[in-house]
């Protein structure tokens, strides 16, 4: 073996010695090109390190600089990355036209990610004139290389018939290719096709399977749809608790439909079965119509079985004497059962019973305990009541700062009493720095809800304020209401 290697080396030396300069020059150019390519690749890697803060301090401008150097030497990955930086406005001023330029350079070299991104630009009309046919072209090039995003987005164009003849079967094929690679959008869309029976035989079980895979990756649309299937028992065993869990996950991501449905599913999840849900609903419907005897007949059976909402409602009937003889002791009994399960309204109402000494021996400390439990769940009326106890030193050590904190929390939820009391705190400098502008602001906000005393206090404090301060307070109140009382 050693002799063979030696002979090759000698052969090369003889070749050079014989004057084959052209070969030597070609070889040198090859080495130079290889060196440039390796340097460009190194610059691309460095740019990615700066972008992600991997081993270096994260610096998007430094990332752009490295990507640009690499892209200038023809590195397709760097060109695609630079296109993304311009698209997202990271390290550079956002510029869709410039993004398209770099995506195109990379795409022309066969970079699948860039081909998909260029297709996306044509589909959305960003940096170029919107052109679905051109989008189809670039998506197809990416999809043919196995790019999951390209497959999924091309499937969507087949589904909608944009830039190409509508074809549900082809859409399903492309969604499946993307889905098996773990692409969440492809998984969701494939689930949607099975759910609707477009391009495939309708199959709820298969739809649930693909929704579940996408949901596991945090895809909100899939979480909502799968949650709905659990609530209806489509393709899965009906399970309100699982429905509520999934709907809540989608709602946390800002999914509008999920945010609207979340409370419905949360209540359903607390029920033992659909019969409880029906009885709870029928009881509520009867109560709204003033038929409390019927409401009692619907709520009592499930309250006895441990339904917290029904127990709380039953407590209110006994407290008010609706459909039954008024009985504070019986009201306390049912409120306590519901409160022990964490039902916030029952905890608050039990706190009221202890505060007033109704059905129990008056006990401010016990009242504060139940208010605190309900307030901790964000129940505004409980926060206000606990604020009053801190303000007055009833059942707790007097603490103006804690009172102000509790009032502020309840006020942000629209509680008029808390808003009024917070105005009082500012007017008197209790728990907060005395400030007539903020006092006027909170009195004004409380007055906007119809509080007569708030109007009087607002007008009274205005007498000791300058016109400029009144104007400022009014502006603050308007701004606060405009942002739904958050952060005021």
Secondary structure, 3 states (H helix, E strand, C coil): CHHHHHHHHHHHHHHHHCCCHHHHHHHHHHHHHHHHHHHHHHHHHHHHHHHHCCCCCCCHHHHHHHHHHHHHCCCHHHHHHHHHHHHHCCCCCCCHHHHHHHHHHHHHCCCHHHHHHHHHHHHHCCCCCCCHHHHHHHHHHHHHCCCHHHHHHHHHHHHHCCCCCCCHHHHHHHHHHHHCCCCHHHHHHHHHHHHHCCCCCCCHHHHHHHHHHHHCCCCHHHHHHHHHHHHHCCCCCCCHHHHHHHHHHHHHCCCHHHHHHHHHHHHHHHCCCHHHHHHHHHHHHHHHCCCHHHHHHHHHHHHHCCCHHHHHHHHHHHHHCCCCCCCHHHHHHHHHHHHHCCCHHHHHHHHHHHHHCCCCCCCHHHHHHHHHHHHCCCCHHHHHHHHHHHHHCCCCCCCHHHHHHHHHHHHCCCCHHHHHHHHHHHHHCCCCCCCHHHHHHHHHHHHHCCCHHHHHHHHHHHCCCCHHHHHHHHHHHHHHHHCCCCCC
